[in-house]
Amino acid sequence: MAKIIARKNNELTIQVTIKLTGSLLEMENTILDSCYEPGCLATT
């Protein structure tokens, strides 16, 4: 889950929380999917 923590002038601070459960492969996929969230959040 990604959320905007702060926005000041030309800077945006985004926090990402990733729940690591399941197998190593499942965790890797969760991490990869979570990497897209901040970009989507920042552009909206």
C-alpha positions as CSV (number, residue, x, y, z in Angstrom):
1,M,0.0,0.0,0.0
2,A,1.3,3.4,-1.0
3,K,0.2,6.7,0.5
4,I,1.3,10.3,0.2
5,I,2.9,11.5,3.5
6,A,3.8,15.0,2.5
7,R,3.7,17.4,-0.4
8,K,5.7,20.6,-0.3
9,N,6.5,22.8,-3.3
10,N,8.1,20.4,-5.9
11,E,8.6,17.5,-3.6
12,L,6.3,14.5,-2.8
13,T,7.0,12.0,0.0
14,I,5.3,8.7,-0.5
15,Q,5.4,5.8,2.0
16,V,5.1,2.2,0.8
17,T,4.1,-0.7,3.1
18,I,4.6,-4.2,1.8
19,K,3.3,-7.2,3.6
20,L,5.8,-10.1,3.2
21,T,3.9,-13.4,3.4
22,G,3.9,-16.6,1.5
23,S,6.8,-18.2,-0.4
24,L,9.9,-16.3,-1.6
25,L,8.4,-16.2,-5.1
26,E,5.1,-14.7,-3.8
27,M,7.0,-12.1,-1.7
28,E,9.1,-11.2,-4.8
29,N,5.9,-10.7,-6.9
30,T,4.3,-8.6,-4.1
31,I,7.4,-6.4,-3.9
32,L,7.5,-5.9,-7.7
33,D,3.8,-5.1,-7.8
34,S,4.3,-2.6,-4.9
35,C,7.0,-0.7,-6.9
36,Y,4.3,0.5,-9.4
37,E,2.0,1.9,-6.8
38,P,4.1,5.1,-5.9
39,G,4.3,6.0,-9.5
40,C,0.6,5.7,-10.1
41,L,-0.2,7.6,-6.9
42,A,2.2,10.4,-7.8
43,T,0.8,10.9,-11.3
44,T,-2.8,11.1,-10.0
